[in-house]
Amino acid sequence: MTSSTTVRSPHRLYGRGGELAIIQGLLTRLRQGDGGALVLAAPPGLGRTALLREAAAAHRPRGPVLYGTASAAGTAAATASADSAGSADSAGLPNRVGPAAYTGSADRALRATHAAPADRAGPVPAPEPFTPEPLTPEELLARLRDGSTGRPLLVCADDAHVWDPASRTALAAAARRLGPGSGVGILIAADEGPAFAGLPTRRLGPLDEDASAALLDRLAGAGAGAGTGAGPTTDPLDPVVRAELLREGAGNPRLLTALLGHLTPDRLTGRTPLPSPLPGAEGVLEAYAYRLDALPAPARALLLLAAAAQEHEPAGAGTDALLLLRAGTRAGLPRDFLDDALFGPAATEGLLQRAGSRVHFSPPLAARAVLHHTPPARRRAAHELLAALLGEAGGRAGTLAALAQRACAAPGPDHALAARLEAAATAPYSHAERSSALARAAALTPDPPLRSARFAAAAEQAAHAGDPDRARALLARTAAPAETGSGLAPTTGGPGLAPYVHGLLALRSGPAVDAHEALLAAAALLGPHDPGRALHALLGAADAAWVRGDAGGYLEAMGRVDPTPYGDAFASYRAGMCAVLAGRTAEGHALLRRCLDPDGSAEGHPVLRRCPDPAGLLRAGVAALVLGEVAAACRIGARALGAVRTRGPEALLPQALEYLAYAELRAGLHAAARAHALEGLHAARRTGQPNSSARLHAVLALAASVEGPAEACAAHCDAALAGAVPHGLAQPATLATWARGRADLAAGRPEEAAARLGPLVRPGPRQGHFAVRMLAVPCYVEAVVLGGRGGELSSVVDEFAAWADRTADPQAPAQLARCRALTAPADEADARYAEALAHHDRAGGDFERARTLLLYGQWLRRRRRTREARTPLRDALVAFQRCSARAWAERAGGELRAAGEPVAGAVRDTGGGGVLSALTPQQQRIARCVAEGATNREVALRLSLSPRTVDHHLRNVFAALSVRSRTELARLLGPQTSPMPRTPHTPQSPQRP
């Protein structure tokens, strides 16, 4: 239920907030005496009856309710509920009863309602059936008004599409005559069709993923499996079972309930494998039968061909209209009928809809209903006809589709057909198509070990397609590892394939340590007979160790790789990465440069331009980042992204976007990094890769620490840590912490920044990721110096200097000079800042240069060289504005105002009415900081002043604004954007050290 409804039923409707709000509007008008009608149009199982019952329960305390439904004979049946708000029946849902003719029983039903005792428990009995005289719509409305006894009457007409024609006609006509002052409301639940055309209609669609998941969790917790002896259980649903139920349920609440009700507790919790197909769908699919049986024979034949043709297509793709036209012609259907059916929905009563060159079922579940309702022999004949047509078309596109249609027509296991399907499931078919073909091949395979291996191969292709739920469901159908000598085909992988897929899925969505161990074990099993997959398993294990920050694990995995068969570039990459992590940096960098350009002769890495392998390009991008060649990393990342978009696999898209976004961050291209990271985040969610989501949230947090707002940075940091910490992902955890520390610096909170960044850059158990920690050192040095603890930095700066000497990162020399300027004696700092700015001029990059200018101007102002400070502060402000670093620009603007130069459009008079106009720029800054809750010492640190100076200015502020306490000042200025915590029981005086 939503807050906008007054429904009092204890049952909750999921994903129907919009419909409930519309119904509530109708009921509100009805209680005011105005009538109206609403049709809830939906295919079977989507909850139209539940909505009617909710409406009845909501209206019953305020007026009579007449609830009508169809009898087994197709006539209308009715029951009336008590109109007393105190009746026991008013707390429940009305029951279906019958048969009684609806058009003539309204007044008798209402009289029976009033005759029932108001305190009677249980539902009101139905009136006795009788055969009425036909009523006109006017007579029906008159009887309804008379029976309502002056109170607003709600009529609920359920399953009205299967009522007898006279009842439907009278009901529709009466509903059209309702309006202001009628005092009657009519809610009609019906299938989509022309019977109630012209009435206000709300069409119900399938539940979305979140609503379906919430409903499933509620049903599972309430013991929906009671039909199989399952009661409420404390054991959670197995994730694979949950995903399969949601997929098969297709957003249909009735179907989802039925599927769940046919599974035992052992199957629900994953202790027993799921049957295939899942039982329980029969009732919902049969509910479509009335529409199918009412259609003429040509329409039923065309629907069967369309449903059968969808079997070899990806989910939701529909079928090819030209293929359907050819199939209908071959089946002997009239050409005029085919044209009408494929170019207009009337011939199939809207069940087939055309979109461009594709034909889709509306609703999609109707395709399954058609196949379920058709005798097996006719289904097989349709598949054979389609297989023949696809085979005649020739080419690779038709080969796999024709084999899939033959697999659907097979009456049982077929070893030869399974082998043909497996052999055909290769590139250039998509990974989704290959997975579907391999799953069909497995279902046709009589040999258990070979069947398990083919299911594992299908799971691998589903994982590459970005469908981890499907991959896990296919893995669940694999048995124990196959014995040798079972005749495995080379493409199935044999022993070790299922563990490899398990490890691959864990790498994307589970603890990194689990993925590392699973992939190492899989590589050992795959090595003797499948060296290609063994290589991918070892590279995956190395990736898992890298993201954990486990250099030893990385070296162990890469040490098992034999690079000989894979070319010089790969060999250079492997050797270079191992050398860098083993501490032989110079050797490693030389090897990594060779892996980018083996000939060492052509600028721009020509080998990479010819590289067709997306994974190889991604490795080259990693090498460029390790070297610090950020411009090359951006170029290679863009090329890798293009390769993944054109060649796949889909599951690599989040990783390609992540690597490119990170390279752009390193290059200072924050807006581009944010755009690519957002796209990557959507791709990671779509393909079920929460570990990639955590890494991309960390990238977005870094971008937000520059561009703002602070709330976005905090939200992305929290999301990154929520995903990274449970799965042991040290790299995104380090990046997120660095981002939050940098945001603290932007907001003028150096002590908090130092507290966050210190554990990352210093030795100890909380040390940051080995590939990231040096990047955070400049922020840490700045935070410590501005926080007044400069003596702690010598060892950190020395380590950063050693790293800067090794890396090719163009910003490293400037950042090192800035760190040395921050820690240098006063007589050396000027030269150090000049050196840093000279390096920035050679390296480019607005943001880092602006940070150096800001610190230099702040240092000059602190030494009372105010006029000199204005130039670097002004340049910093402009540079921050140019790269959209709003928080940093505000900090620079504050420093510039404190140096005596007004900043156009930057002064925020939060008190309103010019309350701060009497203060100097310095006093305004101090007043805002104090209003945010800062102590005098915190204000002094933030503004680079002494506490005594802050106290002096604050007393003048109190006098100028006629306030007597810090609390009054905060109230006068109003809420600030970056509140700081207040210490409880603090004296309300200007002096607060």
Secondary structure, DSSP 8 states (H G I E B T S, - for coil): --TT-----SS--SS-HHHHHHHHHHHHHHHTT--EEEEEE--TTSSHHHHHHHHHHHHGGGS-EEEEEE-TTSSEEEEEE---TT-GGGGS---------HHHHHHHHHHHHHHS-TT--S--------------HHHHHHHHHHHTTTS-EEEEETTGGGS-HHHHHHHHHHHHT--TT--EEEEEEE-SSGGGTTS-EEE-----HHHHHHHHHHHHHTTGGGGGT----SS---HHHHHHHHHHHTT-HHHHHHHHHTS-HHHHTTSS---SS-TT-HHHHHTTHHHHHHS-HHHHHHHHHHHHHGGGS-TT--EEHHHHHHHHHHTT--HHHHHHHHH-SGGGTTSEEEETTEEEESSTHHHHHHHHHS-HHHHHHHHHHHHHHHHHH-HHHHHHHHHHHHHHH-SS--HHHHHHHHHH--TTS-HHHHHHHHHHHHHT--SHHHHHHHHHHHHHHHHHTT-HHHHHHHHTT--S---TTS---GGG--TTHHHHHHHHHHHHHS-HHHHHHHHHHHHHHHTTT-HHHHHHHHHHHHHHHHHHT-HHHHHHHHHT---GGGHHHHHHHHHHHHHHHTT-HHHHHHHHHHHH-TTS--TT-HHHHH---HHHHHHHHHHHHHHT-HHHHHHHHHHHHHHHHHH--GGGHHHHHHHHHHHHHHTT-HHHHHHHHHHHHHHHHHTT-HHHHHHHHHHHHHHHHHH--HHHHHHHHHHHHHHHHHHT-HHHHHHHHHHHHHHHHHTT-HHHHHHHHHHHHSSSTT---TTTGGGGHHHHHHHHHHTT-GGG-HHHHHHHHHHHHH---TTHHHHHHHHHHHHS-HHHHHHHHHHHHHHHHHH--HHHHHHHHHHHHHHHHHTT-HHHHHHHHHHHHHHHHHTT-HHHHHHHHHHHHHTT---TTT---TTSTTTTTTS-HHHHHHHHHHHTT--HHHHHHHHT--HHHHHHHHHHHHHHHT--SHHHHHHHH---SS-----TT---SS---
